[in-house]
Amino acid sequence: MNYILFDGPARIALLPFTFTRPVADIRIGILTIREKWEMRLGSTTTTVTEDYLSEKFPMVEMEENVMINASFLPNAILAERIGNLQKNQAIFKGDDVIGFYTQENQEEVDFETYEIIEFEGECLRVEHTWDIFANNDAAIREDFELITEDRKSQPIPKSVNVISPQNIFIEEGATLNFVTLNASTGPIYIGKNSEIMEGTVIRGPFALCESGRVKLASKVYGATTVGPHSVIGGEVNNAVLFGYSNKGHDGFLGNSVLGEWCNIGADTNTSNLKNNYDEVKLWSYETEGFAKTGLQFCGLMMGDHSKCGINTMFNTGTVVGVSANIFGSGFPRNFVPSFSWGGNSGFTTYLTSKAFETARLVMSRRNVDFDETEARILEHVFELTKKWRKE
């Protein structure tokens, strides 16, 4: 069977992260949503997404296909139901479609002609940006079981101070000495060729993905995910870094999500709790206003390629778009549009010529090319987000 992941109605609510990727390529837990589905189904997937993203994330349609709503995270039961879908069948949860069968010559999908199968089990779903960190605890636990099933961990080094070692899995090539790992509060996954430096204290659930690094004497609380080739240091609590992003110095990052190729300057701090302990509101690209999250704790949402200078202070519930560059004293406003340059004293437009020059340099340090496809995506995002910049 050919499986195709589609963005669905959650895409806009998941901006700025979905400016530069399909919903399927959001990382939550240890794996991206796509990686979860592929492991569960034992099959590769392709994507239906925005036209400007389709060159990088193409769709492959075959004679028989199953379309899957990428905002739903698979578990064993849901993946089995999806894998068993037959012609003219669809799986719903309430009013929302999870997956349905289609044929290549099928011109339209009319669910009134389908057999509707109601999924009554529990499953995780990502419908808003804050769901990424809010559901990360449960997602790490599910991924840990999936990845480590019937596998044996590398031995825990003798110098490691460990609690509940049965909940720790270390991949080949990982380096860690003279650190404290407390997995009594949740599993700890340490990825291939990653490094945890001396003096670090980590409480699970925690995931350090391939070639990730935790700097000297870091303090890390669950549920935190450090994506591939990402770096953290200082104090981190319930944060998700998608990949290739750095928060390598002292300072606090909590209840936050960083996309790819982000950099957090030394001694930067994010507030994750309002002084009056009130509910946090976040900028919504759907309503173009501030939306209630239902959360008391919520920090920073930062899109791909954004950076901030040393000693930056982010207010509770700040949203930063794609390719923003923030610096200077004081608190920047709690919605920073994509391709903004500046800080508390005001912003100007960060021209693509300058932004691309920086992106090319940053990516080359990790031996990744900033190619024409990436440039075209960011050019499109620049145009899409003009209305929020004061130009």
C-alpha positions as CSV (number, residue, x, y, z in Angstrom):
1,M,0.0,0.0,0.0
2,N,1.1,3.6,-0.7
3,Y,0.8,5.9,2.3
4,I,0.4,9.7,1.9
5,L,0.5,12.1,4.8
6,F,-1.5,15.3,4.4
7,D,-1.4,18.5,6.4
8,G,-5.1,18.9,7.2
9,P,-6.7,21.9,8.9
10,A,-4.1,22.0,11.7
11,R,-1.4,23.5,9.4
12,I,-2.2,27.1,9.9
13,A,-2.4,26.7,13.7
14,L,1.1,25.1,13.6
15,L,2.7,28.1,11.9
16,P,5.5,29.3,12.1
17,F,6.9,25.7,12.1
18,T,4.8,24.7,9.0
19,F,6.0,27.7,7.0
20,T,9.0,25.6,6.1
21,R,7.8,21.9,6.5
22,P,4.7,19.8,6.3
23,V,2.9,18.9,9.5
24,A,4.4,15.4,9.1
25,D,7.9,16.7,9.6
26,I,7.3,18.2,13.0
27,R,9.4,16.5,15.7
28,I,7.7,15.5,18.9
29,G,9.0,12.9,21.3
30,I,12.1,11.3,19.8
31,L,10.9,11.0,16.1
32,T,9.1,13.2,13.6
33,I,5.5,12.4,13.0
34,R,6.5,11.0,9.6
35,E,9.2,8.8,11.2
36,K,6.6,7.5,13.6
37,W,4.1,6.5,10.9
38,E,6.8,4.9,8.8
39,M,8.1,2.8,11.6
40,R,4.6,1.7,12.6
41,L,3.5,0.9,9.1
42,G,6.8,-0.5,7.9
43,S,6.6,1.7,4.8
44,T,7.9,4.9,3.4
45,T,5.5,7.9,3.0
46,T,5.1,11.0,0.9
47,T,3.3,14.2,1.5
48,V,0.4,16.4,0.3
49,T,1.3,19.9,1.4
50,E,1.5,23.5,0.2
51,D,2.6,23.9,-3.5
52,Y,5.7,25.9,-2.6
53,L,6.9,23.1,-0.3
54,S,6.2,20.3,-2.7
55,E,9.5,20.4,-4.5
56,K,11.3,19.5,-1.2
57,F,8.5,17.3,0.1
58,P,6.9,15.7,-3.0
59,M,3.9,13.4,-3.2
60,V,4.0,10.0,-4.9
61,E,0.5,8.7,-5.9
62,M,0.0,5.1,-6.9
63,E,-2.9,3.0,-8.0
64,E,-4.0,2.4,-4.4
65,N,-3.3,4.9,-1.6
66,V,-4.2,5.6,2.0
67,M,-4.3,9.3,3.0
68,I,-3.3,10.0,6.6
69,N,-4.0,13.2,8.6
70,A,-0.5,14.1,9.8
71,S,-1.7,15.9,12.9
72,F,-2.5,12.4,14.4
73,L,0.4,10.5,16.0
74,P,0.2,6.8,15.5
75,N,0.2,4.1,18.2
76,A,0.1,0.4,17.6
77,I,-3.7,0.2,17.5
78,L,-4.2,3.2,15.2
79,A,-1.4,2.1,12.8
80,E,-3.0,-1.4,12.5
81,R,-6.4,0.1,11.7
82,I,-4.8,2.4,9.0
83,G,-2.9,-0.6,7.6
84,N,-6.1,-2.6,7.2
85,L,-8.1,0.1,5.4
86,Q,-9.9,-1.2,2.3
87,K,-11.7,0.4,-0.6
88,N,-14.3,3.0,0.3
89,Q,-13.3,3.0,4.0
90,A,-12.3,5.9,6.2
91,I,-11.3,6.2,9.9
92,F,-12.7,9.1,11.9
93,K,-12.2,10.3,15.4
94,G,-15.3,12.4,16.1
95,D,-15.7,14.8,13.3
96,D,-12.1,14.6,12.2
97,V,-10.8,12.2,9.5
98,I,-7.7,10.3,10.5
99,G,-7.2,8.3,7.3
100,F,-9.0,7.1,4.2
101,Y,-8.5,4.9,1.1
102,T,-8.3,6.4,-2.4
103,Q,-7.5,5.2,-5.9
104,E,-5.4,7.0,-8.5
105,N,-8.3,7.6,-10.8
106,Q,-10.6,8.8,-8.1
107,E,-11.6,12.4,-8.9
108,E,-13.1,13.3,-5.5
109,V,-13.7,12.0,-2.0
110,D,-17.2,11.9,-0.8
111,F,-17.3,10.5,2.7
112,E,-21.1,10.0,2.5
113,T,-20.3,7.1,0.1
114,Y,-17.6,5.7,2.5
115,E,-17.9,3.2,5.3
116,I,-17.0,5.3,8.3
117,I,-15.0,3.5,11.0
118,E,-14.9,5.4,14.3
119,F,-11.6,5.2,16.2
120,E,-12.5,5.1,19.9
121,G,-9.1,4.5,21.2
122,E,-6.7,7.2,22.6
123,C,-4.0,8.8,20.5
124,L,-1.9,11.9,20.6
125,R,-2.6,14.8,18.3
126,V,-0.8,18.0,17.4
127,E,-3.3,20.8,16.6
128,H,-1.5,23.9,18.0
129,T,2.1,24.9,18.4
130,W,2.0,24.5,22.2
131,D,0.8,20.8,21.8
132,I,4.4,20.0,20.7
133,F,5.9,20.6,24.2
134,A,2.7,19.9,26.1
135,N,2.4,16.4,24.6
136,N,6.1,15.7,24.5
137,D,6.1,13.7,27.7
138,A,3.7,11.1,26.3
139,A,5.3,11.2,22.9
140,I,8.8,10.4,24.3
141,R,7.4,7.5,26.2
142,E,5.6,6.0,23.2
143,D,8.7,6.5,20.9
144,F,11.0,5.0,23.5
145,E,9.0,1.8,23.6
146,L,8.8,1.7,19.8
147,I,12.5,2.3,19.2
148,T,13.9,0.1,21.9
149,E,11.6,-2.9,21.6
150,D,13.7,-6.1,21.4
151,R,16.9,-4.1,21.4
152,K,19.8,-4.0,23.8
153,S,21.3,-0.7,25.0
154,Q,24.9,0.1,25.1
155,P,26.3,-0.3,28.6
156,I,26.0,2.7,31.0
157,P,29.5,4.0,31.8
158,K,30.6,3.3,35.4
159,S,31.2,7.0,36.0
160,V,27.5,7.8,35.4
161,N,25.3,8.4,38.5
162,V,22.1,6.7,37.5
163,I,18.6,6.1,38.9
164,S,16.3,3.5,37.2
165,P,18.9,2.3,34.7
166,Q,16.2,0.0,33.1
167,N,14.6,3.1,31.7
168,I,17.8,4.3,29.9
169,F,18.8,3.4,26.3
170,I,22.1,4.4,24.9
171,E,22.8,4.1,21.1
172,E,26.2,3.2,19.6
173,G,28.8,5.9,19.6
174,A,27.3,8.0,22.4
175,T,29.7,9.6,24.9
176,L,28.8,10.4,28.5
177,N,30.9,10.4,31.7
178,F,30.4,11.9,35.2
179,V,26.8,12.8,34.6
180,T,23.6,12.1,36.5
181,L,20.7,10.5,34.8
182,N,17.4,10.1,36.7
183,A,15.0,8.0,34.7
184,S,12.6,7.3,37.6
185,T,10.4,10.1,36.2
186,G,10.5,8.9,32.6
187,P,12.7,7.2,30.0
188,I,16.0,8.7,28.8
189,Y,17.1,8.0,25.2
190,I,20.6,8.9,24.2
191,G,21.1,8.8,20.4
192,K,23.8,7.6,18.1
193,N,27.1,9.6,18.2
194,S,25.7,12.1,20.7
195,E,27.5,13.5,23.7
196,I,26.6,14.5,27.3
197,M,29.4,16.5,28.9
198,E,30.6,16.2,32.5
199,G,28.6,17.6,35.4
200,T,25.2,17.5,33.6
201,V,22.1,16.5,35.5
202,I,19.1,15.1,33.5
203,R,15.6,14.1,34.6
204,G,13.5,12.0,32.2
205,P,11.6,11.9,30.0
206,F,14.5,13.0,27.8
207,A,15.6,12.4,24.2
208,L,19.0,13.3,22.8
209,C,18.8,12.5,19.1
210,E,21.7,11.5,16.8
211,S,24.8,13.7,17.1
212,G,23.2,16.0,19.6
213,R,25.2,17.5,22.5
214,V,24.5,18.6,26.0
215,K,27.1,21.1,27.3
216,L,29.1,21.0,30.6
217,A,27.1,21.1,33.8
218,S,23.7,21.5,32.2
219,K,20.4,21.1,34.1
220,V,17.7,19.4,32.1
221,Y,14.2,18.6,33.2
222,G,11.7,16.5,31.3
223,A,10.0,16.4,29.0
224,T,12.8,17.7,26.7
225,T,13.8,16.6,23.2
226,V,17.1,17.7,21.6
227,G,16.9,17.0,17.9
228,P,19.6,15.7,15.6
229,H,22.8,17.8,15.6
230,S,21.3,20.3,18.2
231,V,23.1,21.6,21.3
232,I,21.8,22.6,24.7
233,G,23.4,24.1,27.8
234,G,22.3,26.0,30.9
235,E,18.8,25.2,32.2
236,V,16.2,23.6,30.0
237,N,12.7,22.4,31.0
238,N,10.1,20.8,28.7
239,A,11.5,22.1,25.5
240,V,11.7,20.6,21.9
241,L,14.5,21.5,19.5
242,F,13.7,20.1,16.0
243,G,17.2,19.8,14.8
244,Y,20.4,21.7,13.9
245,S,19.6,24.3,16.6
246,N,21.7,25.7,19.4
247,K,21.0,26.8,22.9
248,G,24.5,26.2,24.0
249,H,25.1,28.6,26.9
250,D,23.7,29.5,30.3
251,G,20.2,30.9,30.5
252,F,16.7,29.3,30.8
253,L,14.6,27.8,28.1
254,G,11.3,26.4,29.3
255,N,8.0,25.1,27.8
256,S,9.3,26.1,24.3
257,V,9.8,24.9,20.8
258,L,12.7,25.8,18.5
259,G,12.6,24.9,14.8
260,E,15.7,24.1,12.8
261,W,18.8,26.2,12.4
262,C,17.9,28.5,15.4
263,N,20.6,30.0,17.7
264,I,20.0,31.3,21.2
265,G,22.6,33.7,22.4
266,A,24.5,33.3,25.7
267,D,22.5,34.2,28.9
268,T,19.2,34.4,27.0
269,N,16.2,33.7,29.2
270,T,12.6,32.8,28.3
271,S,9.8,33.5,30.7
272,N,7.3,30.7,30.8
273,L,5.1,32.0,33.6
274,K,3.3,35.3,33.9
275,N,3.8,37.4,37.0
276,N,0.1,37.2,37.8
277,Y,0.1,33.4,37.1
278,D,-2.7,34.0,34.5
279,E,-3.4,31.9,31.4
280,V,-0.8,32.5,28.6
281,K,-2.0,33.7,25.2
282,L,0.0,33.1,22.0
283,W,0.0,34.9,18.6
284,S,-2.3,33.0,16.3
285,Y,-1.7,33.1,12.5
286,E,-5.4,31.9,12.1
287,T,-7.0,34.8,13.8
288,E,-4.1,37.3,13.5
289,G,-4.5,38.0,17.2
290,F,-3.6,36.4,20.5
291,A,-5.3,33.1,21.3
292,K,-5.9,31.4,24.6
293,T,-3.7,28.4,25.2
294,G,-5.3,27.0,28.3
295,L,-1.8,26.8,29.7
296,Q,-0.2,28.5,32.7
297,F,3.3,27.7,31.5
298,C,4.3,28.6,27.9
299,G,7.6,30.1,26.7
300,L,9.0,30.7,23.2
301,M,7.9,29.4,19.8
302,M,10.7,30.1,17.3
303,G,10.6,29.3,13.6
304,D,13.4,28.0,11.4
305,H,16.6,30.1,10.9
306,S,15.8,32.6,13.6
307,K,18.5,33.9,16.0
308,C,18.8,36.0,19.1
309,G,21.8,37.8,20.5
310,I,23.3,37.6,24.0
311,N,21.2,38.5,27.1
312,T,17.9,38.5,25.1
313,M,14.8,38.4,27.3
314,F,11.7,36.8,25.9
315,N,8.3,37.5,27.5
316,T,6.0,34.7,28.4
317,G,4.3,33.3,25.3
318,T,6.5,34.8,22.6
319,V,6.2,33.7,18.9
320,V,9.1,34.4,16.6
321,G,8.7,33.7,12.9
322,V,11.2,32.4,10.3
323,S,14.6,34.0,9.7
324,A,14.2,36.7,12.4
325,N,17.3,38.2,14.0
326,I,16.7,39.7,17.5
327,F,19.2,41.6,19.6
328,G,19.5,44.5,22.1
329,S,18.3,45.3,25.6
330,G,14.8,45.0,26.9
331,F,12.0,42.6,26.0
332,P,11.2,42.3,22.3
333,R,7.4,42.2,21.6
334,N,5.8,38.9,22.0
335,F,5.1,38.5,18.3
336,V,8.1,38.9,16.0
337,P,7.2,38.5,12.3
338,S,9.4,36.5,9.9
339,F,12.4,38.3,8.4
340,S,12.5,40.9,11.2
341,W,15.7,42.5,12.3
342,G,16.0,44.4,15.6
343,G,14.6,44.2,19.1
344,N,12.8,46.2,21.8
345,S,13.7,49.5,20.1
346,G,12.0,48.5,16.9
347,F,12.4,46.2,13.8
348,T,13.3,46.6,10.2
349,T,13.0,44.1,7.4
350,Y,15.7,41.4,7.3
351,L,16.3,41.3,3.5
352,T,16.6,37.8,2.0
353,S,20.0,38.6,0.5
354,K,21.4,39.0,4.0
355,A,19.3,36.3,5.6
356,F,20.4,33.8,3.0
357,E,24.1,34.7,3.4
358,T,23.8,33.9,7.1
359,A,21.9,30.7,6.4
360,R,24.5,29.5,4.0
361,L,27.3,30.1,6.5
362,V,25.4,28.5,9.4
363,M,24.5,25.4,7.4
364,S,27.9,25.0,5.9
365,R,29.3,24.5,9.4
366,R,27.3,21.3,9.6
367,N,28.2,20.3,6.0
368,V,24.7,21.0,4.7
369,D,24.1,22.9,1.5
370,F,21.8,25.9,1.4
371,D,20.4,25.1,-2.0
372,E,18.1,26.7,-4.5
373,T,15.1,24.7,-3.2
374,E,15.6,26.0,0.3
375,A,16.1,29.6,-1.0
376,R,12.8,29.4,-3.0
377,I,10.9,28.2,0.1
378,L,12.3,31.1,2.2
379,E,11.6,33.6,-0.6
380,H,8.0,32.4,-0.6
381,V,7.8,32.7,3.2
382,F,9.2,36.2,2.9
383,E,6.3,37.2,0.6
384,L,3.7,35.4,2.6
385,T,4.6,37.2,5.8
386,K,5.0,40.8,4.5
387,K,1.7,41.9,5.9
388,W,2.9,41.4,9.5
389,R,6.1,43.5,9.0
390,K,6.1,47.2,9.2
391,E,7.9,48.1,6.0
